[in-house]
Amino acid sequence: MGFYGFILVFVGGGLGSALRHGTNLLALRLVGSAYPLGTLAINVLGAFVMGVAVEWFALKTSLPQSARLFITTGILGGFTTFSTYALEVGMLYERGDWLASVLYALGSLVLGVAALFAGLGLVRMVAH
């Protein structure tokens, strides 16, 4: 697909990011900022839409790869990468590799949060 694929991801990613921003603003308006409800809604909705999209694509084999790329990597990638994480956990499980599925799910969560704190600590160390 070459350069055209990059354009599809770029445009879809911009659309997904704008949708994420709008969802966050709506959540702030509705419930305030005490709890990150917008992010929770984005992650759950993104995972649901990824499931719908992947299953629909599996049933609609005539759908071009460009449409799949635009929707999954582009729009959903811009909306949330959690949808891709959920898909990958699910794919490992569906393949019958439940141990890899659990290890990937927990490892991503633990390592992601640990990396966040490592980044915070690094900047705090350098700043002082």
Backbone as a printed PyTorch tensor [residue, N CA C, xyz], in Angstrom:
tensor([[[  0.8240,  -1.1910,   0.0000],
         [  0.0000,   0.0000,   0.0000],
         [  0.8700,   1.2560,   0.0000]],

        [[  2.0710,   1.1670,   0.5600],
         [  3.0330,   2.2520,   0.4850],
         [  2.5870,   3.5530,   1.1220]],

        [[  2.8890,   4.6450,   0.4260],
         [  2.6250,   5.9820,   0.9450],
         [  1.1400,   6.2070,   1.2000]],

        [[  0.2900,   5.6530,   0.3680],
         [ -1.1630,   5.7820,   0.5280],
         [ -1.6010,   5.2660,   1.8980]],

        [[ -0.9870,   4.1890,   2.3640],
         [ -1.2940,   3.6480,   3.6850],
         [ -0.9620,   4.6430,   4.7860]],

        [[  0.1600,   5.3310,   4.6470],
         [  0.5320,   6.3470,   5.6290],
         [ -0.4780,   7.4930,   5.6530]],

        [[ -0.9510,   7.8820,   4.4840],
         [ -1.9550,   8.9500,   4.4020],
         [ -3.2450,   8.5120,   5.0920]],

        [[ -3.6650,   7.2710,   4.8500],
         [ -4.8820,   6.7560,   5.4930],
         [ -4.7530,   6.7510,   7.0100]],

        [[ -3.6160,   6.2990,   7.5120],
         [ -3.3900,   6.2750,   8.9620],
         [ -3.3330,   7.6980,   9.5100]],

        [[ -2.6800,   8.5990,   8.7930],
         [ -2.5640,   9.9940,   9.2080],
         [ -3.9390,  10.6540,   9.3320]],

        [[ -4.7520,  10.5200,   8.3090],
         [ -6.0840,  11.1360,   8.3130],
         [ -6.9780,  10.4680,   9.3600]],

        [[ -6.9770,   9.1400,   9.3900],
         [ -7.7760,   8.4260,  10.3820],
         [ -7.3300,   8.7320,  11.7970]],

        [[ -6.0200,   8.8070,  12.0110],
         [ -5.4900,   9.1320,  13.3380],
         [ -5.9020,  10.5160,  13.7940]],

        [[ -5.8990,  11.4690,  12.8750],
         [ -6.3610,  12.8160,  13.2170],
         [ -7.8230,  12.8220,  13.6080]],

        [[ -8.6200,  12.0850,  12.8630],
         [-10.0470,  11.9820,  13.1760],
         [-10.2540,  11.3120,  14.5350]],

        [[ -9.5410,  10.2170,  14.7790],
         [ -9.6590,   9.5220,  16.0620],
         [ -9.2190,  10.3870,  17.2290]],

        [[ -8.1450,  11.1470,  17.0420],
         [ -7.6690,  12.0430,  18.1000],
         [ -8.6790,  13.1420,  18.3880]],

        [[ -9.2920,  13.6810,  17.3500],
         [-10.3290,  14.6990,  17.5450],
         [-11.5330,  14.1110,  18.2810]],

        [[-11.8940,  12.8830,  17.9510],
         [-12.9900,  12.2110,  18.6570],
         [-12.6380,  11.9820,  20.1250]],

        [[-11.3860,  11.6120,  20.3950],
         [-10.9430,  11.4240,  21.7820],
         [-11.0310,  12.7360,  22.5460]],

        [[-10.5660,  13.8120,  21.9480],
         [-10.6100,  15.1250,  22.5960],
         [-12.0570,  15.5320,  22.8890]],

        [[-12.9290,  15.3410,  21.9210],
         [-14.3430,  15.6700,  22.1230],
         [-14.9790,  14.8380,  23.2220]],

        [[-14.6390,  13.5630,  23.2770],
         [-15.1710,  12.6900,  24.3280],
         [-14.6800,  13.1380,  25.6980]],

        [[-13.4120,  13.5060,  25.7960],
         [-12.8770,  14.0090,  27.0660],
         [-13.5690,  15.2950,  27.4980]],

        [[-13.7840,  16.2000,  26.5680],
         [-14.4680,  17.4510,  26.9000],
         [-15.8950,  17.1940,  27.3650]],

        [[-16.5870,  16.2950,  26.6960],
         [-17.9520,  15.9500,  27.0870],
         [-17.9790,  15.3440,  28.4870]],

        [[-17.0620,  14.4450,  28.7670],
         [-17.0070,  13.8200,  30.0990],
         [-16.7150,  14.8590,  31.1750]],

        [[-15.8180,  15.7880,  30.9060],
         [-15.5250,  16.8520,  31.8680],
         [-16.7570,  17.6950,  32.1460]],

        [[-17.4970,  17.9930,  31.1000],
         [-18.7170,  18.7810,  31.2500],
         [-19.7730,  18.0340,  32.0650]],

        [[-19.8810,  16.7270,  31.8310],
         [-20.9320,  15.9350,  32.4710],
         [-20.6140,  15.5530,  33.9110]],

        [[-19.3700,  15.1710,  34.1950],
         [-19.0570,  14.6470,  35.5300],
         [-17.8900,  15.3440,  36.2200]],

        [[-17.2640,  16.3020,  35.5850],
         [-16.1380,  16.9840,  36.2100],
         [-14.8420,  16.2100,  36.0520]],

        [[-13.8400,  16.6320,  36.8150],
         [-12.5030,  16.0640,  36.6440],
         [-12.0450,  15.1990,  37.8160]],

        [[-12.9480,  14.8660,  38.7310],
         [-12.5510,  14.0780,  39.9020],
         [-12.1210,  12.6640,  39.5270]],

        [[-12.6620,  12.1220,  38.4530],
         [-12.3390,  10.7680,  38.0110],
         [-12.1600,  10.8010,  36.4970]],

        [[-11.1630,  10.0860,  35.9600],
         [-10.9190,  10.1350,  34.5080],
         [-11.9430,   9.3200,  33.7080]],

        [[-13.2010,   9.7040,  33.8250],
         [-14.2760,   8.9780,  33.1550],
         [-14.1390,   9.0360,  31.6360]],

        [[-13.6670,  10.1520,  31.1170],
         [-13.4850,  10.2670,  29.6710],
         [-12.5210,   9.2220,  29.1450]],

        [[-11.3950,   9.0580,  29.8190],
         [-10.4080,   8.0630,  29.4000],
         [-10.9670,   6.6550,  29.5180]],

        [[-11.6700,   6.3920,  30.6030],
         [-12.2920,   5.0760,  30.7720],
         [-13.2730,   4.8040,  29.6390]],

        [[-14.1190,   5.7760,  29.3460],
         [-15.1040,   5.6160,  28.2690],
         [-14.4100,   5.4040,  26.9240]],

        [[-13.3660,   6.1630,  26.6690],
         [-12.6190,   6.0430,  25.4180],
         [-12.0210,   4.6450,  25.2830]],

        [[-11.3880,   4.1640,  26.3380],
         [-10.7470,   2.8500,  26.2770],
         [-11.7580,   1.7300,  26.0920]],

        [[-12.8530,   1.7760,  26.8290],
         [-13.8640,   0.7210,  26.7160],
         [-14.5580,   0.7970,  25.3570]],

        [[-14.9450,   1.9940,  24.9410],
         [-15.6040,   2.1600,  23.6480],
         [-14.6670,   1.7630,  22.5060]],

        [[-13.4110,   2.1660,  22.5970],
         [-12.4430,   1.8030,  21.5670],
         [-12.2570,   0.3020,  21.4490]],

        [[-12.2020,  -0.3900,  22.5880],
         [-12.0640,  -1.8470,  22.5690],
         [-13.3060,  -2.4950,  21.9650]],

        [[-14.4820,  -1.9740,  22.3050],
         [-15.7310,  -2.5090,  21.7470],
         [-15.7690,  -2.3190,  20.2310]],

        [[-15.4490,  -1.1130,  19.7770],
         [-15.4740,  -0.8290,  18.3390],
         [-14.4190,  -1.6610,  17.6090]],

        [[-13.2580,  -1.8880,  18.2270],
         [-12.2390,  -2.7380,  17.6120],
         [-12.7810,  -4.1520,  17.4350]],

        [[-13.4730,  -4.6680,  18.4500],
         [-14.0670,  -5.9970,  18.3410],
         [-15.0860,  -6.0760,  17.2280]],

        [[-15.9570,  -5.0730,  17.1540],
         [-16.9650,  -5.0210,  16.0930],
         [-16.2830,  -4.9460,  14.7300]],

        [[-15.2950,  -4.0700,  14.6020],
         [-14.6240,  -3.8720,  13.3150],
         [-13.9020,  -5.1340,  12.8530]],

        [[-13.1530,  -5.7530,  13.7390],
         [-12.3710,  -6.9310,  13.3520],
         [-13.2860,  -8.0830,  12.9540]],

        [[-14.3540,  -8.2890,  13.7000],
         [-15.2790,  -9.3760,  13.3570],
         [-16.0110,  -9.0630,  12.0570]],

        [[-16.3960,  -7.8100,  11.8710],
         [-17.0760,  -7.4040,  10.6400],
         [-16.1450,  -7.5860,   9.4450]],

        [[-14.8780,  -7.1970,   9.6170],
         [-13.9060,  -7.3800,   8.5370],
         [-13.7200,  -8.8520,   8.2060]],

        [[-13.7430,  -9.6960,   9.2300],
         [-13.5850, -11.1350,   9.0000],
         [-14.7510, -11.6900,   8.1850]],

        [[-15.9390, -11.1460,   8.3930],
         [-17.1190, -11.6090,   7.6610],
         [-17.2310, -10.9600,   6.2860]],

        [[-16.7040,  -9.7660,   6.1350],
         [-16.7570,  -9.0180,   4.8740],
         [-15.3780,  -9.0510,   4.2220]],

        [[-14.9950, -10.2040,   3.7270],
         [-13.6430, -10.3620,   3.1900],
         [-13.3870,  -9.5120,   1.9500]],

        [[-14.4460,  -9.0100,   1.3320],
         [-14.2510,  -8.1930,   0.1340],
         [-13.8910,  -6.7470,   0.4780]],

        [[-13.9440,  -6.3900,   1.7440],
         [-13.6060,  -5.0280,   2.1500],
         [-12.1140,  -4.7950,   1.9040]],

        [[-11.7560,  -3.6950,   1.2560],
         [-10.3410,  -3.4740,   0.9390],
         [ -9.4900,  -3.2630,   2.1940]],

        [[ -8.2390,  -3.6530,   2.0830],
         [ -7.2930,  -3.4850,   3.1900],
         [ -7.1750,  -2.0180,   3.5850]],

        [[ -7.3380,  -1.1180,   2.6280],
         [ -7.2350,   0.3110,   2.9320],
         [ -8.3140,   0.7500,   3.9220]],

        [[ -9.5260,   0.2110,   3.8070],
         [-10.6010,   0.5530,   4.7490],
         [-10.2810,   0.0220,   6.1360]],

        [[ -9.7500,  -1.1790,   6.1920],
         [ -9.3680,  -1.7700,   7.4850],
         [ -8.2820,  -0.9320,   8.1500]],

        [[ -7.2870,  -0.5420,   7.3740],
         [ -6.1850,   0.2600,   7.8900],
         [ -6.6860,   1.6110,   8.3940]],

        [[ -7.5440,   2.2610,   7.6250],
         [ -8.0880,   3.5670,   7.9970],
         [ -8.8590,   3.4920,   9.3140]],

        [[ -9.6790,   2.4620,   9.4670],
         [-10.5340,   2.3500,  10.6540],
         [ -9.7530,   1.8810,  11.8760]],

        [[ -8.9890,   0.7880,  11.7480],
         [ -8.3400,   0.2150,  12.9360],
         [ -7.0770,   0.9770,  13.3390]],

        [[ -6.0910,   1.0210,  12.4630],
         [ -4.8410,   1.6940,  12.8060],
         [ -5.0220,   3.2070,  12.8370]],

        [[ -5.8230,   3.7310,  11.9210],
         [ -6.0410,   5.1740,  11.8510],
         [ -6.9830,   5.6920,  12.9180]],

        [[ -8.2800,   5.5300,  12.7020],
         [ -9.2730,   6.1110,  13.6180],
         [ -9.1280,   5.5520,  15.0320]],

        [[ -9.1550,   4.2200,  15.1600],
         [ -9.0820,   3.6430,  16.5020],
         [ -7.7050,   3.8360,  17.1330]],

        [[ -6.6580,   3.8450,  16.3110],
         [ -5.3240,   4.1260,  16.8370],
         [ -5.2170,   5.5400,  17.3760]],

        [[ -5.8750,   6.4940,  16.7190],
         [ -5.8990,   7.8660,  17.2110],
         [ -6.8290,   8.0370,  18.3950]],

        [[ -7.9000,   7.2620,  18.3970],
         [ -8.8800,   7.3480,  19.4870],
         [ -8.3020,   6.7360,  20.7510]],

        [[ -7.7150,   5.5540,  20.6390],
         [ -7.1010,   4.8820,  21.7740],
         [ -6.2430,   3.7240,  21.3080]],

        [[ -5.0650,   3.5890,  21.8870],
         [ -4.2830,   2.3940,  21.5970],
         [ -4.7370,   1.2380,  22.4740]],

        [[ -5.5800,   1.5090,  23.4420],
         [ -6.1070,   0.4410,  24.2890],
         [ -6.8930,  -0.5610,  23.4600]],

        [[ -7.5380,  -0.0910,  22.3990],
         [ -8.2980,  -1.0060,  21.5480],
         [ -7.3740,  -2.0240,  20.8830]],

        [[ -6.1900,  -1.6000,  20.4770],
         [ -5.2270,  -2.5210,  19.8850],
         [ -4.7040,  -3.4910,  20.9370]],

        [[ -4.4180,  -2.9820,  22.1210],
         [ -3.9840,  -3.8270,  23.2370],
         [ -5.0380,  -4.8920,  23.5360]],

        [[ -6.3000,  -4.4870,  23.6190],
         [ -7.3830,  -5.4410,  23.8820],
         [ -7.4790,  -6.4780,  22.7680]],

        [[ -7.3320,  -6.0400,  21.5180],
         [ -7.3730,  -6.9640,  20.3840],
         [ -6.2450,  -7.9880,  20.4750]],

        [[ -5.0460,  -7.5340,  20.7860],
         [ -3.9070,  -8.4420,  20.8470],
         [ -4.0470,  -9.4470,  21.9930]],

        [[ -4.5470,  -8.9960,  23.1470],
         [ -4.8170,  -9.9180,  24.2570],
         [ -5.8460, -10.9520,  23.8090]],

        [[ -6.9150, -10.4780,  23.1660],
         [ -7.9660, -11.3740,  22.6860],
         [ -7.4820, -12.3450,  21.6270]],

        [[ -6.6220, -11.8770,  20.7200],
         [ -6.1150, -12.7550,  19.6610],
         [ -5.2470, -13.8710,  20.2370]],

        [[ -4.4170, -13.5370,  21.2070],
         [ -3.6070, -14.5740,  21.8530],
         [ -4.5070, -15.6090,  22.5220]],

        [[ -5.5420, -15.1480,  23.1880],
         [ -6.4840, -16.0580,  23.8470],
         [ -7.2340, -16.9090,  22.8230]],

        [[ -7.7080, -16.2690,  21.7490],
         [ -8.4550, -16.9830,  20.7090],
         [ -7.6020, -18.0570,  20.0330]],

        [[ -6.2920, -17.8260,  19.9600],
         [ -5.3820, -18.8140,  19.3790],
         [ -5.1170, -19.9770,  20.3300]],

        [[ -5.6630, -19.8800,  21.5350],
         [ -5.4730, -20.9330,  22.5170],
         [ -4.2640, -20.7380,  23.4110]],

        [[ -3.6150, -19.6090,  23.3010],
         [ -2.4310, -19.3370,  24.1170],
         [ -2.8240, -18.4390,  25.2870]],

        [[ -3.5830, -19.0160,  26.2220],
         [ -4.1190, -18.2260,  27.3320],
         [ -3.0160, -17.6940,  28.2360]],

        [[ -1.9340, -18.4550,  28.4100],
         [ -0.8440, -17.9930,  29.2670],
         [ -0.1860, -16.7450,  28.6730]],

        [[  0.0950, -16.7780,  27.3790],
         [  0.6750, -15.6010,  26.7190],
         [ -0.2890, -14.4280,  26.7950]],

        [[ -1.5850, -14.7070,  26.6790],
         [ -2.6030, -13.6660,  26.7600],
         [ -2.5730, -12.9760,  28.1230]],

        [[ -2.5480, -13.7700,  29.1770],
         [ -2.5250, -13.2210,  30.5400],
         [ -1.2130, -12.4850,  30.8000]],

        [[ -0.0960, -13.0890,  30.3960],
         [  1.2010, -12.4460,  30.6110],
         [  1.3060, -11.1310,  29.8490]],

        [[  0.7950, -11.1090,  28.6250],
         [  0.8240,  -9.8770,  27.8340],
         [ -0.0660,  -8.8100,  28.4690]],

        [[ -1.2620,  -9.2150,  28.9030],
         [ -2.1930,  -8.2650,  29.5210],
         [ -1.5900,  -7.6630,  30.7860]],

        [[ -1.1220,  -8.5130,  31.6780],
         [ -0.5570,  -8.0260,  32.9360],
         [  0.7750,  -7.3200,  32.7180]],

        [[  1.6040,  -7.8830,  31.8380],
         [  2.9020,  -7.2750,  31.5650],
         [  2.7770,  -5.8790,  30.9860]],

        [[  1.8560,  -5.7010,  30.0700],
         [  1.6480,  -4.3750,  29.4730],
         [  1.2010,  -3.3710,  30.5220]],

        [[  0.2950,  -3.8020,  31.3790],
         [ -0.2100,  -2.9180,  32.4240],
         [  0.9010,  -2.5500,  33.4090]],

        [[  1.5690,  -3.5580,  33.9410],
         [  2.6030,  -3.3210,  34.9500],
         [  3.7810,  -2.5470,  34.3570]],

        [[  4.2660,  -2.9740,  33.1930],
         [  5.4000,  -2.2900,  32.5800],
         [  5.0450,  -0.8730,  32.1440]],

        [[  3.8170,  -0.6900,  31.6480],
         [  3.3890,   0.6480,  31.2460],
         [  3.3540,   1.6120,  32.4150]],

        [[  2.7830,   1.1760,  33.5280],
         [  2.7210,   2.0330,  34.7180],
         [  4.1260,   2.2390,  35.2840]],

        [[  4.9350,   1.1820,  35.3010],
         [  6.3180,   1.3110,  35.7780],
         [  7.1020,   2.2920,  34.9060]],

        [[  6.9070,   2.2240,  33.5930],
         [  7.5900,   3.1490,  32.6820],
         [  7.1530,   4.5850,  32.9360]],

        [[  5.8710,   4.7740,  33.2240],
         [  5.3820,   6.1130,  33.5530],
         [  6.1250,   6.6570,  34.7670]],

        [[  6.1960,   5.8570,  35.8300],
         [  6.8780,   6.3140,  37.0370],
         [  8.3750,   6.4940,  36.8100]],

        [[  8.9810,   5.6700,  35.9660],
         [ 10.3910,   5.8410,  35.6280],
         [ 10.6050,   7.1740,  34.9150]],

        [[  9.7070,   7.5030,  33.9940],
         [  9.7950,   8.7880,  33.3010],
         [  9.6150,   9.9620,  34.2470]],

        [[  8.6360,   9.8530,  35.1440],
         [  8.4330,  10.9040,  36.1450],
         [  9.6820,  11.0740,  37.0050]],

        [[ 10.2300,   9.9430,  37.4600],
         [ 11.4160,   9.9860,  38.3130],
         [ 12.6260,  10.5650,  37.6060]],

        [[ 12.8040,  10.2170,  36.3370],
         [ 13.9320,  10.7330,  35.5680],
         [ 13.8750,  12.2500,  35.4600]],

        [[ 12.7130,  12.7690,  35.1080],
         [ 12.5820,  14.2210,  34.9650],
         [ 12.7690,  14.9040,  36.3130]],

        [[ 12.2340,  14.3200,  37.3690],
         [ 12.3910,  14.9090,  38.7080],
         [ 13.8590,  14.9190,  39.1240]],

        [[ 14.5940,  13.8430,  38.7900],
         [ 16.0230,  13.7790,  39.1110],
         [ 16.8060,  14.8440,  38.3520]],

        [[ 16.5180,  14.9640,  37.0720],
         [ 17.2450,  15.9180,  36.2350],
         [ 16.8860,  17.3530,  36.6160]],

        [[ 15.6350,  17.5740,  36.9880],
         [ 15.1700,  18.9290,  37.2950],
         [ 15.7210,  19.4460,  38.6180]],

        [[ 16.1320,  18.5620,  39.4930],
         [ 16.6170,  19.0140,  40.8050],
         [ 18.0800,  19.0680,  40.8290]]])
